[in-house]
Amino acid sequence: MVEIAVMGYGVVGSGVVEVLTNHVENIAKRAKEQINIKYILDLREFPGSPFADKFTNSFDKILNDPEIKIVVEVMGGLKPAFEYVKRCLEAGKSVVTSNKELVAAKGAELLKIAQKNNLNFLFEASVGGGIPIIRPISQCLAANDVVEIAGILNGTTNFILTKMIREQMTFDDTLALAQKLGYAERNPAADVEGYDACRKKCILASLAYGKHVYPEQVHTEGITGITLADVEYAAAWGGVVKLIGQVKMMGDGKLQIIVCPMFIPRDSKLANVDDVFKGIMVRGDSTGDVVFYGKGAGKLPTASAVVADVIDCVKHFKARKYLYWEDGSKDYVEDYLLNDVAMFVRAETDNEDIAFKNINKIFGGVTRLSRKRAAGGEIAFVTDIMQEKAIAAKLAELETLGVCVKNTIRIGDL
């Protein structure tokens, strides 16, 4: 029998306990060992719970118990999760986590400790929840050079954008609906500002290219500036607006990585990933495009991925799974302003004819867009592909000529 501890009894933690207790026999068959939850760490008390005898508020009890071989961390955040996970690994206990913030910020350090102590630090649930992605990249696609990974990594923002596209709801109204339905937190910043997608993209980039990418290195934009006008212009262009995380390796060994709203063409594999669903496209040099799709989020889907990692840990006590990446560096990620991109621009002007003469002169030609409900003086266009730094300079020049830029959205070549 393998004794484990679960740290955290929130949505995911209670799901992990539920899955482990409801599928004891099947899990034992797959793990070749029976798995028993000895402790559940939580500051709260659950006197009516059938697991009341397992609860503890003492981390040291878990840390100092030699019977505990695997610790599941589902508390979230960095404090005290990082300290607890680090000390568990140093004490000879493998760790499984769903904590994307922890892996994105401290993954390289924790993987190094796990390697040094011949332990496992596994985190399948940290990116796709119940959608398998870590294991496929590290194992199933291992024979490929990963050319690019791009995807819709956050279900909350995808739900909001889908409602804006399909039902012409405003961002504020759709966010309120998402909160009412339980898709968005009371403080939705992690989702709508892009931080959640950024952390997930850092994990995928680190895994795919073998060197840690830190969240602060990734230019991140959310969807709070997207309006119904932008959604209508996307349709006129021939696509939809999606919050995309994208990374690719350049010839000089640097990464291009960004999280931001993009116009995606209708024939893209990601264009029809709607509502709270997520889609992750991995472009391999041998496989071509492979897409991983599903809801992924929620109590039991995420818990199932965590438990799968627990089973993997049990099966690899004496043969550590190879999951590792090196420390990152400041110069590893290229400045996003050096990326080549086409850009959608929505602006206002007092004179459309003069404005477009100046626009065509400065940009050397653009694709003009229109929509039925445009207000007087509203203009929109898509630039040719050029360095983003050059686009910014040209837009600044337009501002001096009476063109007021209201929003810009990158065009995704996906």
TORKOL-4160 file (C-alpha; in steps of 0.2 Angstrom, whole numbers, padded with zeros to 4 digits, m for minus):
414
<pt num="1" X="0000" Y="0000" Z="0000"/>
<pt num="2" X="0006" Y="0018" Z="m0004"/>
<pt num="3" X="0002" Y="0031" Z="0008"/>
<pt num="4" X="m0001" Y="0049" Z="0001"/>
<pt num="5" X="m0006" Y="0066" Z="0008"/>
<pt num="6" X="m0017" Y="0079" Z="m0001"/>
<pt num="7" X="m0013" Y="0097" Z="0003"/>
<pt num="8" X="m0029" Y="0108" Z="0000"/>
<pt num="9" X="m0047" Y="0103" Z="0000"/>
<pt num="10" X="m0055" Y="0115" Z="m0011"/>
<pt num="11" X="m0063" Y="0111" Z="m0028"/>
<pt num="12" X="m0049" Y="0101" Z="m0035"/>
<pt num="13" X="m0043" Y="0094" Z="m0019"/>
<pt num="14" X="m0060" Y="0087" Z="m0014"/>
<pt num="15" X="m0061" Y="0080" Z="m0032"/>
<pt num="16" X="m0045" Y="0071" Z="m0030"/>
<pt num="17" X="m0051" Y="0063" Z="m0014"/>
<pt num="18" X="m0067" Y="0058" Z="m0022"/>
<pt num="19" X="m0059" Y="0050" Z="m0037"/>
<pt num="20" X="m0047" Y="0041" Z="m0026"/>
<pt num="21" X="m0060" Y="0034" Z="m0015"/>
<pt num="22" X="m0073" Y="0030" Z="m0028"/>
<pt num="23" X="m0061" Y="0021" Z="m0039"/>
<pt num="24" X="m0051" Y="0011" Z="m0027"/>
<pt num="25" X="m0050" Y="m0006" Z="m0036"/>
<pt num="26" X="m0048" Y="0001" Z="m0053"/>
<pt num="27" X="m0034" Y="0013" Z="m0048"/>
<pt num="28" X="m0025" Y="m0001" Z="m0038"/>
<pt num="29" X="m0025" Y="m0012" Z="m0054"/>
<pt num="30" X="m0018" Y="0002" Z="m0064"/>
<pt num="31" X="m0005" Y="0007" Z="m0051"/>
<pt num="32" X="m0001" Y="m0011" Z="m0046"/>
<pt num="33" X="m0003" Y="m0004" Z="m0028"/>
<pt num="34" X="m0017" Y="0001" Z="m0017"/>
<pt num="35" X="m0016" Y="0020" Z="m0014"/>
<pt num="36" X="m0022" Y="0026" Z="0003"/>
<pt num="37" X="m0025" Y="0044" Z="0008"/>
<pt num="38" X="m0018" Y="0046" Z="0025"/>
<pt num="39" X="m0019" Y="0065" Z="0027"/>
<pt num="40" X="m0029" Y="0079" Z="0020"/>
<pt num="41" X="m0021" Y="0096" Z="0024"/>
<pt num="42" X="m0033" Y="0111" Z="0027"/>
<pt num="43" X="m0035" Y="0125" Z="0039"/>
<pt num="44" X="m0054" Y="0122" Z="0040"/>
<pt num="45" X="m0063" Y="0109" Z="0049"/>
<pt num="46" X="m0075" Y="0097" Z="0041"/>
<pt num="47" X="m0083" Y="0088" Z="0056"/>
<pt num="48" X="m0097" Y="0080" Z="0046"/>
<pt num="49" X="m0086" Y="0073" Z="0032"/>
<pt num="50" X="m0083" Y="0055" Z="0030"/>
<pt num="51" X="m0064" Y="0059" Z="0029"/>
<pt num="52" X="m0065" Y="0069" Z="0046"/>
<pt num="53" X="m0051" Y="0058" Z="0053"/>
<pt num="54" X="m0039" Y="0062" Z="0039"/>
<pt num="55" X="m0039" Y="0081" Z="0041"/>
<pt num="56" X="m0024" Y="0090" Z="0049"/>
<pt num="57" X="m0019" Y="0108" Z="0049"/>
<pt num="58" X="m0001" Y="0103" Z="0052"/>
<pt num="59" X="0011" Y="0102" Z="0037"/>
<pt num="60" X="0025" Y="0096" Z="0048"/>
<pt num="61" X="0015" Y="0080" Z="0052"/>
<pt num="62" X="0015" Y="0076" Z="0033"/>
<pt num="63" X="0033" Y="0081" Z="0031"/>
<pt num="64" X="0039" Y="0071" Z="0045"/>
<pt num="65" X="0029" Y="0055" Z="0042"/>
<pt num="66" X="0041" Y="0042" Z="0033"/>
<pt num="67" X="0026" Y="0033" Z="0027"/>
<pt num="68" X="0020" Y="0047" Z="0015"/>
<pt num="69" X="0028" Y="0044" Z="m0002"/>
<pt num="70" X="0018" Y="0055" Z="m0013"/>
<pt num="71" X="0011" Y="0073" Z="m0009"/>
<pt num="72" X="m0003" Y="0080" Z="m0019"/>
<pt num="73" X="m0003" Y="0099" Z="m0019"/>
<pt num="74" X="m0019" Y="0107" Z="m0024"/>
<pt num="75" X="m0019" Y="0123" Z="m0013"/>
<pt num="76" X="m0015" Y="0135" Z="m0028"/>
<pt num="77" X="m0004" Y="0151" Z="m0027"/>
<pt num="78" X="0014" Y="0152" Z="m0022"/>
<pt num="79" X="0013" Y="0154" Z="m0004"/>
<pt num="80" X="0014" Y="0143" Z="0005"/>
<pt num="81" X="0013" Y="0130" Z="m0009"/>
<pt num="82" X="0031" Y="0133" Z="m0015"/>
<pt num="83" X="0039" Y="0131" Z="0002"/>
<pt num="84" X="0029" Y="0115" Z="0006"/>
<pt num="85" X="0032" Y="0107" Z="m0011"/>
<pt num="86" X="0051" Y="0111" Z="m0010"/>
<pt num="87" X="0052" Y="0104" Z="0007"/>
<pt num="88" X="0042" Y="0088" Z="0003"/>
<pt num="89" X="0054" Y="0085" Z="m0012"/>
<pt num="90" X="0069" Y="0088" Z="m0001"/>
<pt num="91" X="0062" Y="0076" Z="0012"/>
<pt num="92" X="0061" Y="0062" Z="m0001"/>
<pt num="93" X="0043" Y="0063" Z="m0006"/>
<pt num="94" X="0037" Y="0064" Z="m0024"/>
<pt num="95" X="0024" Y="0078" Z="m0028"/>
<pt num="96" X="0010" Y="0080" Z="m0040"/>
<pt num="97" X="0002" Y="0097" Z="m0042"/>
<pt num="98" X="m0012" Y="0106" Z="m0053"/>
<pt num="99" X="m0004" Y="0123" Z="m0048"/>
<pt num="100" X="0000" Y="0132" Z="m0064"/>
<pt num="101" X="0006" Y="0147" Z="m0055"/>
<pt num="102" X="0019" Y="0137" Z="m0045"/>
<pt num="103" X="0025" Y="0127" Z="m0060"/>
<pt num="104" X="0026" Y="0143" Z="m0071"/>
<pt num="105" X="0036" Y="0152" Z="m0058"/>
<pt num="106" X="0046" Y="0139" Z="m0050"/>
<pt num="107" X="0046" Y="0124" Z="m0061"/>
<pt num="108" X="0064" Y="0123" Z="m0066"/>
<pt num="109" X="0070" Y="0124" Z="m0047"/>
<pt num="110" X="0058" Y="0111" Z="m0042"/>
<pt num="111" X="0062" Y="0099" Z="m0056"/>
<pt num="112" X="0080" Y="0101" Z="m0052"/>
<pt num="113" X="0077" Y="0096" Z="m0033"/>
<pt num="114" X="0066" Y="0081" Z="m0039"/>
<pt num="115" X="0080" Y="0075" Z="m0051"/>
<pt num="116" X="0093" Y="0077" Z="m0038"/>
<pt num="117" X="0083" Y="0066" Z="m0026"/>
<pt num="118" X="0077" Y="0054" Z="m0039"/>
<pt num="119" X="0059" Y="0059" Z="m0036"/>
<pt num="120" X="0045" Y="0064" Z="m0047"/>
<pt num="121" X="0037" Y="0081" Z="m0049"/>
<pt num="122" X="0022" Y="0079" Z="m0060"/>
<pt num="123" X="0009" Y="0092" Z="m0066"/>
<pt num="124" X="m0002" Y="0086" Z="m0080"/>
<pt num="125" X="m0017" Y="0095" Z="m0073"/>
<pt num="126" X="m0008" Y="0112" Z="m0073"/>
<pt num="127" X="m0011" Y="0117" Z="m0091"/>
<pt num="128" X="m0026" Y="0108" Z="m0098"/>
<pt num="129" X="m0034" Y="0102" Z="m0082"/>
<pt num="130" X="m0042" Y="0086" Z="m0089"/>
<pt num="131" X="m0036" Y="0088" Z="m0106"/>
<pt num="132" X="m0020" Y="0078" Z="m0108"/>
<pt num="133" X="m0005" Y="0089" Z="m0115"/>
<pt num="134" X="0010" Y="0088" Z="m0104"/>
<pt num="135" X="0012" Y="0069" Z="m0106"/>
<pt num="136" X="0009" Y="0070" Z="m0125"/>
<pt num="137" X="0022" Y="0083" Z="m0128"/>
<pt num="138" X="0035" Y="0075" Z="m0117"/>
<pt num="139" X="0032" Y="0057" Z="m0123"/>
<pt num="140" X="0020" Y="0054" Z="m0138"/>
<pt num="141" X="0028" Y="0069" Z="m0148"/>
<pt num="142" X="0045" Y="0066" Z="m0142"/>
<pt num="143" X="0052" Y="0062" Z="m0159"/>
<pt num="144" X="0046" Y="0079" Z="m0166"/>
<pt num="145" X="0055" Y="0095" Z="m0166"/>
<pt num="146" X="0041" Y="0107" Z="m0160"/>
<pt num="147" X="0039" Y="0121" Z="m0172"/>
<pt num="148" X="0025" Y="0130" Z="m0163"/>
<pt num="149" X="0012" Y="0128" Z="m0149"/>
<pt num="150" X="m0003" Y="0140" Z="m0150"/>
<pt num="151" X="m0019" Y="0138" Z="m0142"/>
<pt num="152" X="m0035" Y="0144" Z="m0132"/>
<pt num="153" X="m0029" Y="0141" Z="m0115"/>
<pt num="154" X="m0042" Y="0149" Z="m0104"/>
<pt num="155" X="m0061" Y="0144" Z="m0105"/>
<pt num="156" X="m0068" Y="0159" Z="m0096"/>
<pt num="157" X="m0061" Y="0171" Z="m0109"/>
<pt num="158" X="m0066" Y="0160" Z="m0123"/>
<pt num="159" X="m0084" Y="0159" Z="m0116"/>
<pt num="160" X="m0085" Y="0178" Z="m0115"/>
<pt num="161" X="m0078" Y="0180" Z="m0133"/>
<pt num="162" X="m0090" Y="0167" Z="m0139"/>
<pt num="163" X="m0105" Y="0176" Z="m0132"/>
<pt num="164" X="m0099" Y="0193" Z="m0139"/>
<pt num="165" X="m0098" Y="0184" Z="m0156"/>
<pt num="166" X="m0114" Y="0174" Z="m0156"/>
<pt num="167" X="m0126" Y="0185" Z="m0146"/>
<pt num="168" X="m0118" Y="0203" Z="m0148"/>
<pt num="169" X="m0117" Y="0204" Z="m0129"/>
<pt num="170" X="m0105" Y="0217" Z="m0122"/>
<pt num="171" X="m0089" Y="0212" Z="m0113"/>
<pt num="172" X="m0096" Y="0219" Z="m0096"/>
<pt num="173" X="m0113" Y="0209" Z="m0098"/>
<pt num="174" X="m0104" Y="0193" Z="m0103"/>
<pt num="175" X="m0092" Y="0194" Z="m0089"/>
<pt num="176" X="m0107" Y="0196" Z="m0077"/>
<pt num="177" X="m0115" Y="0181" Z="m0085"/>
<pt num="178" X="m0099" Y="0171" Z="m0083"/>
<pt num="179" X="m0098" Y="0176" Z="m0065"/>
<pt num="180" X="m0116" Y="0171" Z="m0062"/>
<pt num="181" X="m0113" Y="0154" Z="m0070"/>
<pt num="182" X="m0097" Y="0151" Z="m0060"/>
<pt num="183" X="m0085" Y="0152" Z="m0075"/>
<pt num="184" X="m0077" Y="0168" Z="m0068"/>
<pt num="185" X="m0071" Y="0172" Z="m0051"/>
<pt num="186" X="m0077" Y="0187" Z="m0042"/>
<pt num="187" X="m0060" Y="0195" Z="m0046"/>
<pt num="188" X="m0058" Y="0189" Z="m0064"/>
<pt num="189" X="m0041" Y="0198" Z="m0067"/>
<pt num="190" X="m0032" Y="0181" Z="m0069"/>
<pt num="191" X="m0043" Y="0176" Z="m0083"/>
<pt num="192" X="m0048" Y="0192" Z="m0092"/>
<pt num="193" X="m0031" Y="0200" Z="m0091"/>
<pt num="194" X="m0022" Y="0185" Z="m0098"/>
<pt num="195" X="m0012" Y="0180" Z="m0083"/>
<pt num="196" X="m0019" Y="0162" Z="m0082"/>
<pt num="197" X="m0016" Y="0159" Z="m0101"/>
<pt num="198" X="0002" Y="0166" Z="m0098"/>
<pt num="199" X="0006" Y="0154" Z="m0085"/>
<pt num="200" X="0000" Y="0139" Z="m0095"/>
<pt num="201" X="0010" Y="0145" Z="m0110"/>
<pt num="202" X="0026" Y="0147" Z="m0100"/>
<pt num="203" X="0024" Y="0129" Z="m0094"/>
<pt num="204" X="0021" Y="0122" Z="m0112"/>
<pt num="205" X="0036" Y="0133" Z="m0119"/>
<pt num="206" X="0047" Y="0127" Z="m0105"/>
<pt num="207" X="0043" Y="0109" Z="m0108"/>
<pt num="208" X="0044" Y="0109" Z="m0127"/>
<pt num="209" X="0060" Y="0119" Z="m0128"/>
<pt num="210" X="0069" Y="0113" Z="m0113"/>
<pt num="211" X="0072" Y="0130" Z="m0104"/>
<pt num="212" X="0062" Y="0139" Z="m0092"/>
<pt num="213" X="0051" Y="0154" Z="m0098"/>
<pt num="214" X="0046" Y="0165" Z="m0084"/>
<pt num="215" X="0029" Y="0174" Z="m0084"/>
<pt num="216" X="0037" Y="0191" Z="m0083"/>
<pt num="217" X="0046" Y="0187" Z="m0099"/>
<pt num="218" X="0030" Y="0185" Z="m0109"/>
<pt num="219" X="0021" Y="0200" Z="m0116"/>
<pt num="220" X="0003" Y="0198" Z="m0110"/>
<pt num="221" X="m0013" Y="0206" Z="m0115"/>
<pt num="222" X="m0031" Y="0202" Z="m0110"/>
<pt num="223" X="m0048" Y="0204" Z="m0118"/>
<pt num="224" X="m0054" Y="0219" Z="m0108"/>
<pt num="225" X="m0052" Y="0231" Z="m0122"/>
<pt num="226" X="m0061" Y="0220" Z="m0135"/>
<pt num="227" X="m0078" Y="0228" Z="m0141"/>
<pt num="228" X="m0092" Y="0223" Z="m0151"/>
<pt num="229" X="m0085" Y="0234" Z="m0165"/>
<pt num="230" X="m0069" Y="0223" Z="m0165"/>
<pt num="231" X="m0079" Y="0207" Z="m0166"/>
<pt num="232" X="m0089" Y="0213" Z="m0181"/>
<pt num="233" X="m0073" Y="0219" Z="m0190"/>
<pt num="234" X="m0066" Y="0201" Z="m0187"/>
<pt num="235" X="m0081" Y="0194" Z="m0195"/>
<pt num="236" X="m0079" Y="0206" Z="m0210"/>
<pt num="237" X="m0061" Y="0201" Z="m0211"/>
<pt num="238" X="m0066" Y="0183" Z="m0212"/>
<pt num="239" X="m0063" Y="0176" Z="m0194"/>
<pt num="240" X="m0066" Y="0178" Z="m0176"/>
<pt num="241" X="m0057" Y="0185" Z="m0160"/>
<pt num="242" X="m0049" Y="0173" Z="m0149"/>
<pt num="243" X="m0037" Y="0175" Z="m0134"/>
<pt num="244" X="m0021" Y="0165" Z="m0140"/>
<pt num="245" X="m0005" Y="0160" Z="m0132"/>
<pt num="246" X="0008" Y="0157" Z="m0145"/>
<pt num="247" X="0026" Y="0151" Z="m0144"/>
<pt num="248" X="0039" Y="0146" Z="m0158"/>
<pt num="249" X="0058" Y="0144" Z="m0158"/>
<pt num="250" X="0067" Y="0156" Z="m0170"/>
<pt num="251" X="0083" Y="0152" Z="m0179"/>
<pt num="252" X="0094" Y="0161" Z="m0167"/>
<pt num="253" X="0089" Y="0150" Z="m0153"/>
<pt num="254" X="0077" Y="0163" Z="m0145"/>
<pt num="255" X="0059" Y="0161" Z="m0142"/>
<pt num="256" X="0045" Y="0171" Z="m0149"/>
<pt num="257" X="0031" Y="0170" Z="m0136"/>
<pt num="258" X="0015" Y="0181" Z="m0133"/>
<pt num="259" X="m0002" Y="0180" Z="m0125"/>
<pt num="260" X="m0015" Y="0192" Z="m0133"/>
<pt num="261" X="m0031" Y="0193" Z="m0143"/>
<pt num="262" X="m0029" Y="0188" Z="m0161"/>
<pt num="263" X="m0040" Y="0188" Z="m0177"/>
<pt num="264" X="m0041" Y="0170" Z="m0182"/>
<pt num="265" X="m0047" Y="0165" Z="m0199"/>
<pt num="266" X="m0063" Y="0154" Z="m0200"/>
<pt num="267" X="m0053" Y="0139" Z="m0207"/>
<pt num="268" X="m0041" Y="0138" Z="m0193"/>
<pt num="269" X="m0042" Y="0123" Z="m0182"/>
<pt num="270" X="m0044" Y="0135" Z="m0167"/>
<pt num="271" X="m0058" Y="0146" Z="m0174"/>
<pt num="272" X="m0072" Y="0134" Z="m0169"/>
<pt num="273" X="m0066" Y="0131" Z="m0151"/>
<pt num="274" X="m0080" Y="0140" Z="m0143"/>
<pt num="275" X="m0089" Y="0143" Z="m0126"/>
<pt num="276" X="m0079" Y="0136" Z="m0111"/>
<pt num="277" X="m0069" Y="0124" Z="m0122"/>
<pt num="278" X="m0050" Y="0125" Z="m0124"/>
<pt num="279" X="m0040" Y="0120" Z="m0139"/>
<pt num="280" X="m0021" Y="0118" Z="m0140"/>
<pt num="281" X="m0012" Y="0115" Z="m0156"/>
<pt num="282" X="0005" Y="0108" Z="m0157"/>
<pt num="283" X="0014" Y="0109" Z="m0173"/>
<pt num="284" X="0028" Y="0096" Z="m0175"/>
<pt num="285" X="0040" Y="0095" Z="m0189"/>
<pt num="286" X="0035" Y="0076" Z="m0192"/>
<pt num="287" X="0017" Y="0076" Z="m0187"/>
<pt num="288" X="0011" Y="0093" Z="m0193"/>
<pt num="289" X="m0003" Y="0100" Z="m0183"/>
<pt num="290" X="m0010" Y="0090" Z="m0168"/>
<pt num="291" X="m0025" Y="0098" Z="m0158"/>
<pt num="292" X="m0030" Y="0094" Z="m0140"/>
<pt num="293" X="m0048" Y="0099" Z="m0137"/>
<pt num="294" X="m0060" Y="0099" Z="m0122"/>
<pt num="295" X="m0067" Y="0108" Z="m0107"/>
<pt num="296" X="m0053" Y="0102" Z="m0096"/>
<pt num="297" X="m0058" Y="0113" Z="m0081"/>
<pt num="298" X="m0069" Y="0109" Z="m0066"/>
<pt num="299" X="m0068" Y="0098" Z="m0051"/>
<pt num="300" X="m0068" Y="0080" Z="m0058"/>
<pt num="301" X="m0059" Y="0083" Z="m0075"/>
<pt num="302" X="m0044" Y="0091" Z="m0066"/>
<pt num="303" X="m0045" Y="0079" Z="m0052"/>
<pt num="304" X="m0044" Y="0064" Z="m0064"/>
<pt num="305" X="m0028" Y="0072" Z="m0072"/>
<pt num="306" X="m0020" Y="0074" Z="m0054"/>
<pt num="307" X="m0024" Y="0056" Z="m0050"/>
<pt num="308" X="m0017" Y="0050" Z="m0066"/>
<pt num="309" X="m0001" Y="0058" Z="m0061"/>
<pt num="310" X="m0002" Y="0050" Z="m0044"/>
<pt num="311" X="m0003" Y="0033" Z="m0052"/>
<pt num="312" X="0012" Y="0037" Z="m0063"/>
<pt num="313" X="0022" Y="0042" Z="m0047"/>
<pt num="314" X="0017" Y="0025" Z="m0040"/>
<pt num="315" X="0023" Y="0016" Z="m0055"/>
<pt num="316" X="0039" Y="0025" Z="m0056"/>
<pt num="317" X="0046" Y="0024" Z="m0038"/>
<pt num="318" X="0061" Y="0015" Z="m0044"/>
<pt num="319" X="0062" Y="0022" Z="m0062"/>
<pt num="320" X="0060" Y="0041" Z="m0062"/>
<pt num="321" X="0050" Y="0048" Z="m0076"/>
<pt num="322" X="0060" Y="0060" Z="m0086"/>
<pt num="323" X="0052" Y="0077" Z="m0086"/>
<pt num="324" X="0064" Y="0091" Z="m0085"/>
<pt num="325" X="0070" Y="0108" Z="m0091"/>
<pt num="326" X="0084" Y="0120" Z="m0087"/>
<pt num="327" X="0084" Y="0137" Z="m0079"/>
<pt num="328" X="0079" Y="0151" Z="m0090"/>
<pt num="329" X="0089" Y="0167" Z="m0095"/>
<pt num="330" X="0085" Y="0185" Z="m0097"/>
<pt num="331" X="0089" Y="0185" Z="m0116"/>
<pt num="332" X="0080" Y="0169" Z="m0120"/>
<pt num="333" X="0064" Y="0177" Z="m0126"/>
<pt num="334" X="0064" Y="0189" Z="m0140"/>
<pt num="335" X="0057" Y="0207" Z="m0138"/>
<pt num="336" X="0039" Y="0205" Z="m0145"/>
<pt num="337" X="0041" Y="0222" Z="m0154"/>
<pt num="338" X="0053" Y="0213" Z="m0165"/>
<pt num="339" X="0040" Y="0200" Z="m0171"/>
<pt num="340" X="0034" Y="0201" Z="m0189"/>
<pt num="341" X="0015" Y="0202" Z="m0188"/>
<pt num="342" X="0000" Y="0210" Z="m0198"/>
<pt num="343" X="m0011" Y="0221" Z="m0187"/>
<pt num="344" X="m0029" Y="0225" Z="m0186"/>
<pt num="345" X="m0032" Y="0244" Z="m0182"/>
<pt num="346" X="m0048" Y="0252" Z="m0177"/>
<pt num="347" X="m0047" Y="0271" Z="m0176"/>
<pt num="348" X="m0057" Y="0288" Z="m0177"/>
<pt num="349" X="m0054" Y="0303" Z="m0188"/>
<pt num="350" X="m0063" Y="0319" Z="m0194"/>
<pt num="351" X="m0060" Y="0315" Z="m0212"/>
<pt num="352" X="m0060" Y="0297" Z="m0218"/>
<pt num="353" X="m0053" Y="0301" Z="m0236"/>
<pt num="354" X="m0038" Y="0311" Z="m0230"/>
<pt num="355" X="m0035" Y="0298" Z="m0216"/>
<pt num="356" X="m0034" Y="0284" Z="m0229"/>
<pt num="357" X="m0023" Y="0294" Z="m0240"/>
<pt num="358" X="m0011" Y="0296" Z="m0225"/>
<pt num="359" X="m0013" Y="0278" Z="m0220"/>
<pt num="360" X="m0009" Y="0271" Z="m0237"/>
<pt num="361" X="0006" Y="0283" Z="m0239"/>
<pt num="362" X="0013" Y="0278" Z="m0222"/>
<pt num="363" X="0010" Y="0259" Z="m0223"/>
<pt num="364" X="0012" Y="0257" Z="m0242"/>
<pt num="365" X="m0006" Y="0250" Z="m0243"/>
<pt num="366" X="m0018" Y="0242" Z="m0231"/>
<pt num="367" X="m0034" Y="0231" Z="m0232"/>
<pt num="368" X="m0049" Y="0242" Z="m0227"/>
<pt num="369" X="m0063" Y="0235" Z="m0217"/>
<pt num="370" X="m0081" Y="0241" Z="m0214"/>
<pt num="371" X="m0096" Y="0236" Z="m0204"/>
<pt num="372" X="m0114" Y="0241" Z="m0205"/>
<pt num="373" X="m0116" Y="0250" Z="m0188"/>
<pt num="374" X="m0100" Y="0260" Z="m0188"/>
<pt num="375" X="m0101" Y="0277" Z="m0181"/>
<pt num="376" X="m0097" Y="0292" Z="m0191"/>
<pt num="377" X="m0078" Y="0294" Z="m0192"/>
<pt num="378" X="m0074" Y="0276" Z="m0187"/>
<pt num="379" X="m0061" Y="0268" Z="m0198"/>
<pt num="380" X="m0053" Y="0251" Z="m0198"/>
<pt num="381" X="m0040" Y="0242" Z="m0208"/>
<pt num="382" X="m0027" Y="0228" Z="m0208"/>
<pt num="383" X="m0009" Y="0231" Z="m0211"/>
<pt num="384" X="0003" Y="0220" Z="m0221"/>
<pt num="385" X="0015" Y="0209" Z="m0211"/>
<pt num="386" X="0030" Y="0219" Z="m0204"/>
<pt num="387" X="0040" Y="0221" Z="m0188"/>
<pt num="388" X="0028" Y="0226" Z="m0174"/>
<pt num="389" X="0040" Y="0240" Z="m0169"/>
<pt num="390" X="0038" Y="0247" Z="m0186"/>
<pt num="391" X="0019" Y="0246" Z="m0185"/>
<pt num="392" X="0019" Y="0255" Z="m0168"/>
<pt num="393" X="0030" Y="0269" Z="m0176"/>
<pt num="394" X="0019" Y="0271" Z="m0191"/>
<pt num="395" X="0003" Y="0272" Z="m0180"/>
<pt num="396" X="0012" Y="0285" Z="m0169"/>
<pt num="397" X="0015" Y="0295" Z="m0185"/>
<pt num="398" X="m0004" Y="0294" Z="m0190"/>
<pt num="399" X="m0009" Y="0300" Z="m0173"/>
<pt num="400" X="0000" Y="0317" Z="m0177"/>
<pt num="401" X="m0010" Y="0318" Z="m0193"/>
<pt num="402" X="m0027" Y="0317" Z="m0184"/>
<pt num="403" X="m0030" Y="0298" Z="m0184"/>
<pt num="404" X="m0035" Y="0293" Z="m0166"/>
<pt num="405" X="m0031" Y="0274" Z="m0164"/>
<pt num="406" X="m0044" Y="0266" Z="m0153"/>
<pt num="407" X="m0038" Y="0248" Z="m0153"/>
<pt num="408" X="m0026" Y="0236" Z="m0162"/>
<pt num="409" X="m0027" Y="0217" Z="m0163"/>
<pt num="410" X="m0014" Y="0205" Z="m0170"/>
<pt num="411" X="m0018" Y="0194" Z="m0185"/>
<pt num="412" X="m0015" Y="0175" Z="m0180"/>
<pt num="413" X="m0007" Y="0164" Z="m0194"/>
<pt num="414" X="m0014" Y="0148" Z="m0187"/>
